[in-house]
Amino acid sequence: FYYDEITGNLFYRITCYRANKGSIATTPHTRGYLQTRIGKKAYLAHRIIFMYMQGYMPIEIDHIDHNRSNNVWTNLREISPRDNHLNESLSKNSTTGITGVCLHAPTGKYRAYIMVHHKHIHLGLYENIADAQAARQYANTRYGFHENHGQ
C-alpha cells in the first residue's frame, strides 16, 4: 500500500486483487469505517494506516472528529479504551439532542448527569435546557472529556 496522510486515502502500490496500481484500496464497511483486503481477510483501513505510519498496532484508534471514514493522519490517534469513551458521539437514542441531558418526567425539569468510571453522577435539575447543557459542559471539562464528546 501507499498512504497519503493529507487526504487519508490508501492506494495499491502494485496491481493486485483485480485492482490497478495506484487505485484506491478501500471500500465502505457496514459500520461507517473504510476497509481493505490483504489476501482473503478484510481489515479496517485506519488500523492498517496506523501500522503503516507507526510500525505497530495499538489497542484502539480514535477518529477525533467522529467521522469513521476520515483517515487523515491528523484525525487518528492511539488511545486507551477508557479515553476513547471520553470522545463518543451523541447517542442516537438521545431525546434532547444533548449528551447527558434528559427530561425528568416527575418534575418536568431537565436533568443533567455524567458517567465517570462507571458511576452515574447527578448534576442537577434545571428549569431550561440551556442551564442543563451548561452544567453538563462544565462537568465534561472537570472530568477530562474531549471537546468533541457528544457531538
PyRosetta script that sets phi, psi and omega in degrees:
from pyrosetta import init, pose_from_sequence

init()
pose = pose_from_sequence("FYYDEITGNLFYRITCYRANKGSIATTPHTRGYLQTRIGKKAYLAHRIIFMYMQGYMPIEIDHIDHNRSNNVWTNLREISPRDNHLNESLSKNSTTGITGVCLHAPTGKYRAYIMVHHKHIHLGLYENIADAQAARQYANTRYGFHENHGQ")
pose.set_psi(1, 159.9)
pose.set_omega(1, 168.4)
pose.set_phi(2, -127.2)
pose.set_psi(2, 135.6)
pose.set_omega(2, -178.1)
pose.set_phi(3, -117.2)
pose.set_psi(3, 129.9)
pose.set_omega(3, 174.9)
pose.set_phi(4, -100.6)
pose.set_psi(4, 104.9)
pose.set_omega(4, -173.5)
pose.set_phi(5, -70.5)
pose.set_psi(5, -15.5)
pose.set_omega(5, 178.1)
pose.set_phi(6, -81.1)
pose.set_psi(6, -43.1)
pose.set_omega(6, 179.7)
pose.set_phi(7, -90.2)
pose.set_psi(7, -22.9)
pose.set_omega(7, -177.4)
pose.set_phi(8, 84.1)
pose.set_psi(8, 6.9)
pose.set_omega(8, -178.6)
pose.set_phi(9, -86.2)
pose.set_psi(9, 144.8)
pose.set_omega(9, 176.2)
pose.set_phi(10, -110.1)
pose.set_psi(10, 127.6)
pose.set_omega(10, -176.4)
pose.set_phi(11, -119.0)
pose.set_psi(11, 154.3)
pose.set_omega(11, 172.2)
pose.set_phi(12, -75.3)
pose.set_psi(12, 131.1)
pose.set_omega(12, 177.7)
pose.set_phi(13, -82.3)
pose.set_psi(13, -27.3)
pose.set_omega(13, 178.6)
pose.set_phi(14, -132.0)
pose.set_psi(14, 165.5)
pose.set_omega(14, 175.5)
pose.set_phi(15, -75.0)
pose.set_psi(15, 125.5)
pose.set_omega(15, 179.6)
pose.set_phi(16, -162.5)
pose.set_psi(16, 159.9)
pose.set_omega(16, 177.4)
pose.set_phi(17, 50.2)
pose.set_psi(17, 40.9)
pose.set_omega(17, -178.6)
pose.set_phi(18, 63.1)
pose.set_psi(18, 21.7)
pose.set_omega(18, 178.1)
pose.set_phi(19, -118.1)
pose.set_psi(19, 141.6)
pose.set_omega(19, -178.5)
pose.set_phi(20, -82.3)
pose.set_psi(20, 151.1)
pose.set_omega(20, 174.2)
pose.set_phi(21, -54.1)
pose.set_psi(21, 132.2)
pose.set_omega(21, 178.6)
pose.set_phi(22, 90.5)
pose.set_psi(22, -7.6)
pose.set_omega(22, 178.9)
pose.set_phi(23, -82.0)
pose.set_psi(23, 156.5)
pose.set_omega(23, -179.7)
pose.set_phi(24, -65.2)
pose.set_psi(24, 133.6)
pose.set_omega(24, -172.3)
pose.set_phi(25, -99.8)
pose.set_psi(25, 15.7)
pose.set_omega(25, -177.2)
pose.set_phi(26, -121.3)
pose.set_psi(26, 153.5)
pose.set_omega(26, 173.2)
pose.set_phi(27, -134.8)
pose.set_psi(27, 158.6)
pose.set_omega(27, -180.0)
pose.set_phi(28, -66.0)
pose.set_psi(28, 142.8)
pose.set_omega(28, 173.9)
pose.set_phi(29, -99.8)
pose.set_psi(29, 157.1)
pose.set_omega(29, -175.7)
pose.set_phi(30, -63.6)
pose.set_psi(30, -24.0)
pose.set_omega(30, -178.0)
pose.set_phi(31, -97.5)
pose.set_psi(31, 14.7)
pose.set_omega(31, 176.8)
pose.set_phi(32, 96.2)
pose.set_psi(32, -10.6)
pose.set_omega(32, 176.8)
pose.set_phi(33, -79.7)
pose.set_psi(33, 172.3)
pose.set_omega(33, 169.5)
pose.set_phi(34, -103.5)
pose.set_psi(34, 147.7)
pose.set_omega(34, 179.8)
pose.set_phi(35, -130.1)
pose.set_psi(35, 161.6)
pose.set_omega(35, 175.6)
pose.set_phi(36, -141.2)
pose.set_psi(36, 162.7)
pose.set_omega(36, -178.8)
pose.set_phi(37, -112.1)
pose.set_psi(37, 140.8)
pose.set_omega(37, 169.2)
pose.set_phi(38, -126.6)
pose.set_psi(38, 109.7)
pose.set_omega(38, -171.6)
pose.set_phi(39, 66.5)
pose.set_psi(39, -130.0)
pose.set_omega(39, -179.8)
pose.set_phi(40, -95.2)
pose.set_psi(40, -3.0)
pose.set_omega(40, -175.6)
pose.set_phi(41, -99.5)
pose.set_psi(41, 136.5)
pose.set_omega(41, 177.3)
pose.set_phi(42, -93.2)
pose.set_psi(42, 140.9)
pose.set_omega(42, 178.4)
pose.set_phi(43, -130.2)
pose.set_psi(43, 147.4)
pose.set_omega(43, 174.0)
pose.set_phi(44, -68.7)
pose.set_psi(44, 129.5)
pose.set_omega(44, -173.3)
pose.set_phi(45, -60.2)
pose.set_psi(45, -38.0)
pose.set_omega(45, -177.8)
pose.set_phi(46, -64.9)
pose.set_psi(46, -26.9)
pose.set_omega(46, 177.1)
pose.set_phi(47, -73.7)
pose.set_psi(47, -40.4)
pose.set_omega(47, 176.8)
pose.set_phi(48, -65.2)
pose.set_psi(48, -41.0)
pose.set_omega(48, 179.5)
pose.set_phi(49, -62.0)
pose.set_psi(49, -44.7)
pose.set_omega(49, 179.8)
pose.set_phi(50, -62.1)
pose.set_psi(50, -43.5)
pose.set_omega(50, 177.9)
pose.set_phi(51, -61.4)
pose.set_psi(51, -42.1)
pose.set_omega(51, 179.1)
pose.set_phi(52, -60.6)
pose.set_psi(52, -42.6)
pose.set_omega(52, -174.7)
pose.set_phi(53, -82.5)
pose.set_psi(53, -36.3)
pose.set_omega(53, -172.3)
pose.set_phi(54, -109.8)
pose.set_psi(54, -19.9)
pose.set_omega(54, 178.2)
pose.set_phi(55, 87.5)
pose.set_psi(55, 6.7)
pose.set_omega(55, 176.9)
pose.set_phi(56, -151.1)
pose.set_psi(56, 164.2)
pose.set_omega(56, -178.5)
pose.set_phi(57, -106.9)
pose.set_psi(57, 114.8)
pose.set_omega(57, 179.0)
pose.set_phi(58, -76.6)
pose.set_psi(58, 167.1)
pose.set_omega(58, 178.1)
pose.set_phi(59, -66.9)
pose.set_psi(59, -47.3)
pose.set_omega(59, 179.1)
pose.set_phi(60, -137.7)
pose.set_psi(60, 150.1)
pose.set_omega(60, 176.5)
pose.set_phi(61, -126.2)
pose.set_psi(61, 133.7)
pose.set_omega(61, -179.2)
pose.set_phi(62, -105.0)
pose.set_psi(62, 134.7)
pose.set_omega(62, 167.7)
pose.set_phi(63, -90.0)
pose.set_psi(63, 105.1)
pose.set_omega(63, -171.4)
pose.set_phi(64, -55.8)
pose.set_psi(64, -41.0)
pose.set_omega(64, -176.5)
pose.set_phi(65, -87.1)
pose.set_psi(65, 6.7)
pose.set_omega(65, 179.6)
pose.set_phi(66, 71.6)
pose.set_psi(66, -0.2)
pose.set_omega(66, 178.7)
pose.set_phi(67, -88.4)
pose.set_psi(67, 104.6)
pose.set_omega(67, -173.5)
pose.set_phi(68, -65.0)
pose.set_psi(68, -18.2)
pose.set_omega(68, 179.3)
pose.set_phi(69, -98.5)
pose.set_psi(69, 1.4)
pose.set_omega(69, 178.7)
pose.set_phi(70, -91.3)
pose.set_psi(70, 97.4)
pose.set_omega(70, -177.7)
pose.set_phi(71, -102.0)
pose.set_psi(71, 26.2)
pose.set_omega(71, 173.5)
pose.set_phi(72, -61.5)
pose.set_psi(72, 136.1)
pose.set_omega(72, -172.4)
pose.set_phi(73, -55.8)
pose.set_psi(73, -38.5)
pose.set_omega(73, -179.2)
pose.set_phi(74, -71.2)
pose.set_psi(74, -9.8)
pose.set_omega(74, 178.9)
pose.set_phi(75, -95.4)
pose.set_psi(75, -7.8)
pose.set_omega(75, -177.7)
pose.set_phi(76, -107.5)
pose.set_psi(76, 139.9)
pose.set_omega(76, 175.9)
pose.set_phi(77, -149.5)
pose.set_psi(77, 145.0)
pose.set_omega(77, 173.4)
pose.set_phi(78, -72.0)
pose.set_psi(78, 140.0)
pose.set_omega(78, -174.4)
pose.set_phi(79, -152.9)
pose.set_psi(79, 152.3)
pose.set_omega(79, 174.9)
pose.set_phi(80, -78.9)
pose.set_psi(80, 156.7)
pose.set_omega(80, 177.4)
pose.set_phi(81, -55.8)
pose.set_psi(81, -39.9)
pose.set_omega(81, 179.9)
pose.set_phi(82, -64.0)
pose.set_psi(82, -46.6)
pose.set_omega(82, -179.8)
pose.set_phi(83, -66.0)
pose.set_psi(83, -29.8)
pose.set_omega(83, 177.7)
pose.set_phi(84, -64.7)
pose.set_psi(84, -31.0)
pose.set_omega(84, 177.2)
pose.set_phi(85, -71.3)
pose.set_psi(85, -17.4)
pose.set_omega(85, 178.7)
pose.set_phi(86, -83.6)
pose.set_psi(86, 1.4)
pose.set_omega(86, 179.1)
pose.set_phi(87, -136.2)
pose.set_psi(87, 49.1)
pose.set_omega(87, 179.5)
pose.set_phi(88, -90.4)
pose.set_psi(88, 156.7)
pose.set_omega(88, 176.0)
pose.set_phi(89, -76.6)
pose.set_psi(89, 166.5)
pose.set_omega(89, 174.5)
pose.set_phi(90, -61.9)
pose.set_psi(90, 133.0)
pose.set_omega(90, 179.2)
pose.set_phi(91, -65.0)
pose.set_psi(91, 140.3)
pose.set_omega(91, 178.1)
pose.set_phi(92, -68.0)
pose.set_psi(92, -14.4)
pose.set_omega(92, 179.2)
pose.set_phi(93, -91.2)
pose.set_psi(93, 1.5)
pose.set_omega(93, -178.9)
pose.set_phi(94, -63.7)
pose.set_psi(94, 129.9)
pose.set_omega(94, 179.6)
pose.set_phi(95, -90.3)
pose.set_psi(95, -19.3)
pose.set_omega(95, -178.8)
pose.set_phi(96, -104.5)
pose.set_psi(96, -15.0)
pose.set_omega(96, -175.8)
pose.set_phi(97, 81.5)
pose.set_psi(97, 10.8)
pose.set_omega(97, 179.5)
pose.set_phi(98, -130.6)
pose.set_psi(98, 124.6)
pose.set_omega(98, 178.5)
pose.set_phi(99, -62.0)
pose.set_psi(99, 130.5)
pose.set_omega(99, 175.9)
pose.set_phi(100, 79.6)
pose.set_psi(100, 15.9)
pose.set_omega(100, 176.8)
pose.set_phi(101, -132.7)
pose.set_psi(101, 129.1)
pose.set_omega(101, 177.2)
pose.set_phi(102, -142.4)
pose.set_psi(102, 164.6)
pose.set_omega(102, 177.0)
pose.set_phi(103, -82.6)
pose.set_psi(103, 127.3)
pose.set_omega(103, 178.5)
pose.set_phi(104, -90.1)
pose.set_psi(104, 100.9)
pose.set_omega(104, -171.7)
pose.set_phi(105, -55.6)
pose.set_psi(105, -44.0)
pose.set_omega(105, -177.9)
pose.set_phi(106, -60.4)
pose.set_psi(106, -32.0)
pose.set_omega(106, -176.6)
pose.set_phi(107, -107.4)
pose.set_psi(107, -18.2)
pose.set_omega(107, -176.1)
pose.set_phi(108, 76.4)
pose.set_psi(108, 9.6)
pose.set_omega(108, 179.1)
pose.set_phi(109, -98.7)
pose.set_psi(109, 170.0)
pose.set_omega(109, 177.6)
pose.set_phi(110, -94.4)
pose.set_psi(110, 129.9)
pose.set_omega(110, -179.3)
pose.set_phi(111, -101.3)
pose.set_psi(111, 129.4)
pose.set_omega(111, 175.0)
pose.set_phi(112, -106.7)
pose.set_psi(112, 138.8)
pose.set_omega(112, -179.1)
pose.set_phi(113, -153.0)
pose.set_psi(113, 165.4)
pose.set_omega(113, 177.2)
pose.set_phi(114, -148.4)
pose.set_psi(114, 150.8)
pose.set_omega(114, 178.0)
pose.set_phi(115, -110.2)
pose.set_psi(115, 119.6)
pose.set_omega(115, -179.3)
pose.set_phi(116, -130.7)
pose.set_psi(116, 123.2)
pose.set_omega(116, -178.8)
pose.set_phi(117, 51.9)
pose.set_psi(117, 46.3)
pose.set_omega(117, 178.6)
pose.set_phi(118, 66.2)
pose.set_psi(118, 17.1)
pose.set_omega(118, 178.0)
pose.set_phi(119, -115.1)
pose.set_psi(119, 131.2)
pose.set_omega(119, 175.0)
pose.set_phi(120, -79.2)
pose.set_psi(120, 123.8)
pose.set_omega(120, 178.1)
pose.set_phi(121, -114.9)
pose.set_psi(121, 119.3)
pose.set_omega(121, 179.3)
pose.set_phi(122, -79.3)
pose.set_psi(122, 126.8)
pose.set_omega(122, -177.3)
pose.set_phi(123, -103.1)
pose.set_psi(123, -6.6)
pose.set_omega(123, 176.8)
pose.set_phi(124, 127.5)
pose.set_psi(124, 168.1)
pose.set_omega(124, 175.1)
pose.set_phi(125, -110.3)
pose.set_psi(125, 137.2)
pose.set_omega(125, -173.5)
pose.set_phi(126, -132.1)
pose.set_psi(126, 145.6)
pose.set_omega(126, -180.0)
pose.set_phi(127, -65.3)
pose.set_psi(127, -37.7)
pose.set_omega(127, -178.7)
pose.set_phi(128, -126.2)
pose.set_psi(128, 157.9)
pose.set_omega(128, -174.4)
pose.set_phi(129, -66.7)
pose.set_psi(129, -31.0)
pose.set_omega(129, -179.3)
pose.set_phi(130, -64.5)
pose.set_psi(130, -39.8)
pose.set_omega(130, 178.7)
pose.set_phi(131, -67.9)
pose.set_psi(131, -39.3)
pose.set_omega(131, 177.7)
pose.set_phi(132, -64.9)
pose.set_psi(132, -40.6)
pose.set_omega(132, 178.1)
pose.set_phi(133, -64.7)
pose.set_psi(133, -41.0)
pose.set_omega(133, 178.6)
pose.set_phi(134, -62.7)
pose.set_psi(134, -40.4)
pose.set_omega(134, 177.8)
pose.set_phi(135, -62.7)
pose.set_psi(135, -41.7)
pose.set_omega(135, 179.7)
pose.set_phi(136, -67.5)
pose.set_psi(136, -41.4)
pose.set_omega(136, 179.3)
pose.set_phi(137, -63.3)
pose.set_psi(137, -38.8)
pose.set_omega(137, 176.5)
pose.set_phi(138, -62.7)
pose.set_psi(138, -43.7)
pose.set_omega(138, 179.3)
pose.set_phi(139, -64.6)
pose.set_psi(139, -38.1)
pose.set_omega(139, 176.9)
pose.set_phi(140, -56.4)
pose.set_psi(140, -45.4)
pose.set_omega(140, 179.6)
pose.set_phi(141, -67.6)
pose.set_psi(141, -46.1)
pose.set_omega(141, -177.7)
pose.set_phi(142, -59.9)
pose.set_psi(142, -39.4)
pose.set_omega(142, -176.2)
pose.set_phi(143, -97.6)
pose.set_psi(143, 8.9)
pose.set_omega(143, 172.1)
pose.set_phi(144, 79.3)
pose.set_psi(144, 25.8)
pose.set_omega(144, 176.6)
pose.set_phi(145, -73.4)
pose.set_psi(145, 151.3)
pose.set_omega(145, 179.6)
pose.set_phi(146, -67.8)
pose.set_psi(146, 149.2)
pose.set_omega(146, -178.2)
pose.set_phi(147, -61.4)
pose.set_psi(147, -23.8)
pose.set_omega(147, 178.5)
pose.set_phi(148, -87.8)
pose.set_psi(148, -2.6)
pose.set_omega(148, -175.8)
pose.set_phi(149, -58.0)
pose.set_psi(149, 130.5)
pose.set_omega(149, 176.4)
pose.set_phi(150, 84.1)
pose.set_psi(150, 6.1)
pose.set_omega(150, -180.0)
pose.set_phi(151, -98.0)
pose.dump_pdb("model.pdb")
